[in-house]
Amino acid sequence: MTRSRSAPSLSTRVLQRFGLSAAPSPIYRGLVLGVVGGLIGTLAMGQYWTKIAPQVQPDEGGDEQAEPDQNVISPLGQQHEDGERATAALGRSAYELVAHQTPGKETRAVMSEAVHWAMGLGSGAIYGALSARHGAGLLSGGVFGAALWLMADESLVPLLGLQDGPASTPPRGHLNRLGAHLSYGAALGLGVWALGRLAPE
């Protein structure tokens, strides 16, 4: 006796009715759509940092001297260099692990960018796999982005010592990070939803 596929929840059916959520699809298809959606979301996040973030937290200018992290919450200690972003710290650590030497300035920039895009595409794949069962959409994408901000940016990354503890960042900095992740998630969800409607099953 075959088991019938479980019916979508009421909220999913309502969202699907108004075209705000895609119908469930195979996981492999969700993964592919999620990777492409992750590309769209990462581009949107870049636009947020370029266009909106400076309005939320204007650059005070001047060459500020990077100081050691005074708010370490990682049991591993500070793994980033003073003033180094989390993606740059992760990229530098990976390079040093493989090449057994410290990367130069240009290599650091390339590695940081590579980590940024890999995280964007990888997170998109996770969202795509989840949306294959529950459906994709603007709302679910935004929730996914907010969850990424809370679980990764505000918790896991500082716990690994890849960035300063949360107390080191002013409220507007936290708001900007949330805004960037919401932009990523919304564009990701909308992208996966649109691609799901255009791409054949």
Secondary structure as UniProt FT lines:
FT   HELIX           10..17
FT   TURN            18..19
FT   HELIX           27..47
FT   HELIX           48..52
FT   HELIX           53..56
FT   TURN            75..76
FT   TURN            82..83
FT   HELIX           86..99
FT   HELIX           105..134
FT   HELIX           138..148
FT   HELIX           149..156
FT   HELIX           157..159
FT   TURN            160..161
FT   HELIX           166..168
FT   HELIX           171..198
//
